[in-house]
Amino acid sequence: MKVAEALALLEPREARLLLARATGFSEASVLAHPERELPAQAEAQFRACAARRARGEPIAYILGEKEFYGLPLAVSPAVLIPRPETELLVELALARRPASVLDLGTGSGAIALAIKRHLPTARVVAVEASAAALAVAQRNAVKLGLEVEFRHGRWFEPVADARFDLIVANPPYVARGDAHLAQGDLRFEPHSALVAGPDGLDALRDIARGAPGHLNPGGWLLVEHGLGQDTAVRGLLQQAGLEDLSTWPDLAGIARVSGGGLKS
């Protein structure tokens, strides 16, 4: 099989990524030599990967990695695939320049590690209920040489009475039975990282309720949520006693992150 034939089997960008992985060449090199014959081992690896992709498996799981906020992160089916819209949460967190941060439901560690990379003196604690996901996050921290304190447990349980300048979370926020769960990448991602009750707000309720007891005076909670959930989420933050409530849109213009602060 020639490179040109392989490139025609999938969406061009995905084909280049899989060919680069199978051959060890860069994407640029793959494109520059479409006439090149693939070695037998590389062809076999590419065909196996292409078959997985044809069945709908996310390209990030096939490659075992995904870039987030400039960081190359290992991913597996144990964790949600980091998404570009979640980078807004990191940007908002960095703008507050907190000395201490709690990341709830860290998954691959994407948010915690991005914050630690750009605020190296901050204390960053990351909590995750899934032991398999936590192992992925810990491997990413080691690979990147970033010191994050990882805790195993549900939401605030592993941090006892500790308080932080900032709490961030990208929790599950898809409603049970949502038709999108049967489409695209969501079919392969961990259900527990996606679904939060009949209206998608169960996890956000728990986080909003517990946040004031774990924030320093003047500290902030920032949470990611789904399309059309911003009004309800701000209501949860208000009920919890947080003030200065705000919502920020992602690059697509969708209300994506809401937050509020604890009175000083």
C-alpha positions in Angstrom: 0.0 0.0 0.0 1.2 3.5 -0.9 0.8 6.5 1.4 -1.6 8.0 -1.1 -3.9 5.0 -0.9 -3.8 5.1 2.8 -4.7 8.8 2.9 -7.8 8.1 0.8 -9.2 5.6 3.3 -10.2 8.2 6.0 -10.8 11.8 6.6 -7.5 13.5 5.5 -6.4 14.9 8.9 -7.2 11.7 10.7 -5.4 9.6 8.0 -2.3 11.7 8.4 -2.3 11.3 12.2 -2.6 7.6 12.0 0.0 7.3 9.2 2.4 9.4 11.2 1.9 7.1 14.2 2.3 3.9 12.2 5.4 5.0 10.2 7.1 7.2 12.8 7.3 10.0 10.2 5.9 13.5 10.7 2.6 14.5 9.2 4.6 16.8 6.9 6.7 13.9 5.7 3.7 11.8 5.1 2.2 14.5 2.9 5.4 15.2 1.1 5.9 11.6 -0.1 2.5 10.2 -1.2 4.3 7.7 -3.5 6.1 6.0 -0.7 5.3 2.3 -0.1 4.4 1.5 3.5 6.5 -1.2 5.2 4.4 -4.3 5.9 4.4 -3.6 9.7 3.4 0.0 9.3 0.6 -0.9 6.9 -0.7 -3.6 9.3 -0.7 -1.1 12.1 -2.4 1.6 10.0 -5.1 -0.8 8.8 -5.8 -1.8 12.3 -6.1 1.8 13.5 -8.2 2.7 10.4 -10.6 -0.1 11.2 -11.1 1.1 14.7 -11.7 4.6 13.5 -14.2 3.3 10.9 -16.2 1.8 13.8 -16.4 5.3 15.3 -13.7 5.0 18.0 -12.4 8.5 18.9 -9.1 9.3 17.2 -7.7 10.4 20.6 -8.2 6.9 22.1 -6.6 5.2 19.1 -3.6 7.5 19.3 -3.7 7.3 23.1 -3.1 11.1 23.4 -4.7 14.5 23.1 -3.3 18.0 23.3 -4.9 20.4 25.7 -3.7 23.9 26.4 -0.4 23.1 24.7 0.2 20.0 26.8 0.4 16.5 25.3 -1.8 14.3 27.5 -2.2 10.6 27.5 -5.8 9.5 27.3 -7.6 6.2 27.5 -11.3 5.1 27.6 -11.1 5.6 31.4 -11.1 9.4 30.9 -13.1 12.0 29.0 -11.3 13.3 26.0 -10.1 16.9 26.8 -12.0 19.4 24.6 -11.0 22.8 23.3 -13.9 24.6 24.9 -12.6 23.5 28.4 -9.6 25.7 27.8 -11.8 28.6 28.7 -12.0 27.3 32.2 -8.2 27.2 32.4 -8.0 30.8 31.0 -10.4 32.1 33.6 -8.6 30.3 36.4 -5.2 31.6 35.4 -6.6 35.2 35.2 -7.4 35.0 38.9 -3.8 33.9 39.8 -4.9 31.8 42.8 -2.3 30.6 45.3 -4.3 27.3 45.8 -6.6 25.5 43.4 -8.9 22.4 43.8 -9.8 20.6 40.6 -12.8 18.4 41.0 -13.3 15.4 38.7 -9.8 15.8 37.2 -10.1 12.9 34.7 -6.9 13.0 32.6 -5.6 15.8 34.8 -6.0 18.3 31.9 -7.2 21.3 33.9 -5.1 20.8 37.0 -1.9 20.2 34.9 -2.5 23.2 32.6 -3.0 25.5 35.7 0.1 24.1 37.4 2.2 24.6 34.2 1.3 28.3 34.1 1.1 28.9 37.8 4.1 26.8 39.0 4.0 28.3 42.6 0.4 27.5 43.1 -0.7 24.5 45.2 -2.9 22.4 43.0 -5.0 19.5 44.3 -6.9 17.3 41.9 -9.7 14.9 43.0 -11.1 12.0 41.0 -13.5 9.3 41.9 -12.4 6.8 39.3 -9.1 5.0 40.2 -8.5 4.2 36.5 -8.8 7.8 35.5 -6.7 8.9 38.5 -3.9 6.6 37.2 -4.0 8.3 33.8 -3.8 11.8 35.5 -0.8 10.7 37.6 1.0 9.3 34.6 0.5 12.6 32.8 1.8 14.6 35.8 5.0 12.4 35.9 5.5 12.7 32.1 5.2 16.5 32.2 7.2 16.9 35.4 4.4 18.8 37.2 3.7 18.5 40.9 -0.1 18.1 41.5 -1.5 16.5 44.6 -3.9 13.8 43.5 -6.7 12.5 45.8 -9.0 9.6 45.2 -12.6 10.1 46.0 -15.9 11.9 45.2 -15.9 15.7 45.0 -14.9 17.2 48.4 -14.7 14.0 50.4 -10.9 13.6 50.0 -10.0 17.1 51.0 -11.6 17.2 54.5 -11.8 20.8 55.7 -9.2 22.2 53.4 -9.9 25.6 51.8 -8.7 27.0 48.5 -8.5 30.3 46.6 -10.2 28.7 43.6 -12.2 25.6 42.9 -12.6 24.5 39.3 -14.6 21.7 37.8 -15.7 20.2 34.5 -18.2 17.7 35.9 -20.7 15.5 34.2 -23.5 17.6 32.9 -25.4 15.6 30.2 -28.9 14.6 31.1 -29.7 10.9 31.4 -31.3 9.7 28.1 -29.9 12.6 26.0 -29.8 11.5 22.4 -26.2 12.8 22.0 -25.0 9.9 24.2 -25.6 7.5 21.3 -23.7 9.7 18.8 -20.0 10.3 17.9 -17.3 10.1 20.5 -19.7 10.1 23.4 -20.5 6.4 22.6 -17.0 5.5 23.7 -16.4 7.8 26.6 -17.0 6.9 30.3 -20.7 7.3 31.2 -19.8 8.4 34.7 -17.9 11.4 33.3 -20.8 12.5 31.1 -24.1 11.8 32.7 -25.5 13.6 35.9 -29.1 12.7 36.6 -32.3 13.4 34.7 -31.5 17.0 34.0 -27.7 16.9 33.9 -27.3 19.0 37.0 -26.8 16.5 39.8 -23.0 16.9 39.9 -23.2 20.7 39.6 -25.7 20.7 42.6 -23.3 18.8 44.7 -20.3 21.0 43.8 -22.2 24.3 44.3 -23.5 23.1 47.7 -20.1 22.0 49.0 -18.0 24.8 47.5 -18.5 27.5 50.2 -17.1 25.2 52.9 -13.9 24.8 50.9 -13.3 28.3 49.7 -11.1 30.9 51.4 -12.8 34.3 51.9 -12.8 36.0 48.5 -12.3 32.6 46.8 -14.1 31.6 43.6 -15.8 28.6 42.1 -15.7 28.2 38.3 -17.6 25.3 36.6 -18.1 24.2 33.1 -21.6 23.4 32.0 -23.7 22.6 28.9 -25.7 24.5 26.4 -28.7 26.2 28.0 -27.7 25.4 31.6 -26.2 28.7 32.5 -29.3 30.2 34.2 -29.9 27.1 36.3 -26.2 26.9 37.3 -26.1 30.5 38.3 -29.2 29.8 40.4 -27.4 26.9 42.1 -24.4 29.2 42.9 -26.7 31.9 44.3 -28.5 29.3 46.5 -25.1 28.3 47.8 -24.4 31.9 48.9 -21.9 32.8 46.2 -21.8 36.3 44.9 -20.7 38.3 41.8 -22.2 35.6 39.6 -21.0 35.6 36.0 -21.1 33.4 32.9 -18.6 33.3 30.0 -19.0 32.1 26.5 -16.7 29.8 24.6 -15.3 30.5 21.2 -18.5 29.3 19.6 -20.5 31.8 21.6 -22.0 29.1 23.8 -22.4 30.0 27.5 -19.8 27.5 28.8 -18.5 28.5 32.3 -20.2 30.1 35.2 -18.8 31.2 38.5 -19.2 33.1 41.7 -17.2 34.2 44.7 -17.4 33.8 48.5 -17.7 37.1 50.3 -14.4 38.3 51.8 
